[in-house]
Amino acid sequence: MSGGRGEERQETLDRFGEAVNMTAGELEKWLETDQAQEVGQKNGSGESTGHASGRRIVELLRTKKADLSDDDLAHMRKVVGYVHRHTEQRPQGDVTDTPWRYSLMNWGHDPEK
């Protein structure tokens, strides 16, 4: 098995880079909005899963690739899966001001970009 881990790691980084189309700064600013905080399934702390994920994504975007842990890569794969699943559920019509778009944006993906 020559370098399989390296290839798998790079594939995760590539797929994450495709799924997350917001910069750390854009995402951080978005997460402060009321819209970002109103959507998604809430956990016990009152923060939605997506909003918590968004905060983690900001950290991941600001981390050097070489410093990413296996746990970080696992979260990146979770983000990719969520973005792909949720994108397939796109509602009809203009999605600009919809919970569907806001939810995706919490996960670092703006479908309007």
N, C-alpha and C positions, 0 to 999 in steps of 0.2 A: 504494500500500500504506500506508494511513493507520493507524499505531499497531499493526500486526500483531504486532510484537515485544512490545509492552506487553501485548496480550491473551494471547499465548502464555505470557509470563512469569507473568501472573496465573493462567492455567489451571494451570500447573505448581505454583504456590504453593497453589492451592485443592486440587488432587489430592493433593499432599504432605500438606496439613493433614488430609485425610480418611483417608489411609493411615496416617499416624503418629499414633496415639492415646495415646502415652505422652509425659509431659513430659520435658524434658531431665534433671531430677533423678531421675525414676523410671527412665529409661533408664540413666543413669550408675550408679545403685545396682545395677540389674539386671546390667549388664556386669561388675560385680565378683564376681558369684556363680560358683560352680563350674559350675552348669548352663549358664550363658551361654557359658562358655569350652569346654565339652565338645562342643557341637553345631556342625555346619556343616563345609564343606570347608576344610581347612587349606591355607594357602599355605606358601611356604618358611620363613617366620618362625615357624611353629607357631600363628599366630593365624588363625582362620577368616575367610573373606571377610565373612560377616555380622557378626562381632564388630568387625572393622575398620570396616565400614560404620556400625555402631552408634555408634562413637566419633565418626565424621564427622557423623552425624545430630545428636548432642549439640551439636557445634559449630554446625551449621546452625540448630538451634532457638534458639541463643543469639545468632545474628547478626541484625542489623537487616535487614529485607527489602531496603531500599535498597542495602545493602552486599553483597548476594549476587552472586557472579560467574557468568559463563556456565558455568564448570566446576561451581560449586555447583548450579546449576539442572539440569545434566546428571545429577549424582548424585541429585538429588531425583527426576528422572524414572526413574532406575534403581531407586530405592527403591519408587516407586509400582508399577512393573512387577513387581518381585519380590513385593511384598505381594499384588497381585492374582493372580498365578500361583499362589503358595503357598497362598493362602486357598481357591482352588478345589480343592486337594488335601486338604481337611480329612478326617481319618480318622473312622471311626465311633466312637460312644461318647464317654466323658468324655475331653477333651483336656487337662485341667488340668496333668498331669505328663508331658507327651509331648515328645519331641524336636521334633515339628512345631510346637508352641506356642513352645517355647524359641527355635527358629530364627526364627520370626516376631518374637518379642520383641527379638532381636538387631537386627532391622531397624526397631524402634520401634513395632511393632504388637502389641498384646495382644488376641488374639481372645476372651478372657474378659471384656473390658471392655464 
